[in-house]
Amino acid sequence: MGESNFWEISEASTNPGFGCIPSERSLDELLSAGVILVDKPRGPSSHQLAAWARETLGITRLGHGGTLDPFATGLLTILCGKATRLTEIVLKGDKRYVGVLRFGRNVSDDELESTLSLLNGVIYNVPPLESAVKIQVRTRTIHSLKMLESDTDSRIAAFEVSCSAGTYIRTLAKDIGLMLDTKCELTELHRDRTGPFDQTMACSMQQLADAAFLHREHGDESALVKLIAPVEVLLSSLPSITVKDGAAAALSHGAPLAIPGIVRAQRGVSEGSSVLVQSIKGEAVSVAKLTVDTDSLPKMSTGEVAVAHAVMMEPGTYPQSWSKE
């Protein structure tokens, strides 16, 4: 996003003696607030995989976002340390899946493609009986649903679906069967995109175990560092506000953001929106809710701008300032 999309509120530089660019963080810093993308194999549940990662990495504060059924494979987001505070953001991200359907009768390509086209847009999506989620009717958005290839003789077809978070693909498969008036079984499912992440960014469970072994037994953390992304990657889709070092120090202790602490802010963001408050070095300070529109900032000389609902920066990263930042 170009600079023309930002309001330049004040000029400031950052002290190189404090904080650091996210890509230059140490292993300990990444484990305290980092993200690992694992290519989940068929078999274990998402909870089992997270427990295994917790034991492998030797950290207690670790969770996952976007549950995959045991039979499903693909991208599972592992959140380390303070990144667990962002589970809600991970869960809200759009998803993309590829899967295989098996039908109870021969279904022609034209018939299937015509049926899939009817399921684009907003649909009703009820959790399947296998789900631990309370059964209730709700709507989800199917951004695209298309057939990739089929084998009429074997009564199977591969498909791809891009959808909003929380869409139950098992339920989608049953709906396809109802519309075709035949049994429709989801036999394989693979998630190849979740939020800003795609398949190219993932590691296998074995790669993570090998990297952890190198660090634990040989003191070599280089492989493990490559597998853990800084927490900022989760927040790249949020509008941003950049703040001075002194403001970052105050915000890391939970203080609200006031106008004197702002360097620049994205234009056109409405009051009540969630924003990423970041340091000049690009570090996530907090995820905050705006108490004013960003387009009103150039006219303000005093006053509160945002209140944090998830503080990400460790207190003491930057020294406290006596200014009103």
Secondary structure, DSSP 8 states (H G I E B T S, - for coil): --GGGEEE-------TTSS--GGG--HHHHHHEEEEEEEE-SSS-HHHHHHHHHHHHT-S-EEEES---TT-EEEEEEEEEGGGGGHHHHHHS-EEEEEEEEESS---HHHHHHHHHTT-EEEE----TTSSS-----EEEEEEEEEEEEETTTTEEEEEEEE-TT--HHHHHHHHHHHHTS-EEEEEEEEEEETTEEGGG-B-HHHHHHHHHHHHHH---HHHHHH-EEGGGGGTTS-EEEE-HHHHHHHTTT--EEGGGEEEEETT--TT-EEEEEETT--EEEEEEESS-GGGGGG-SSSEEEEEEEE-S-TTSS---SS--
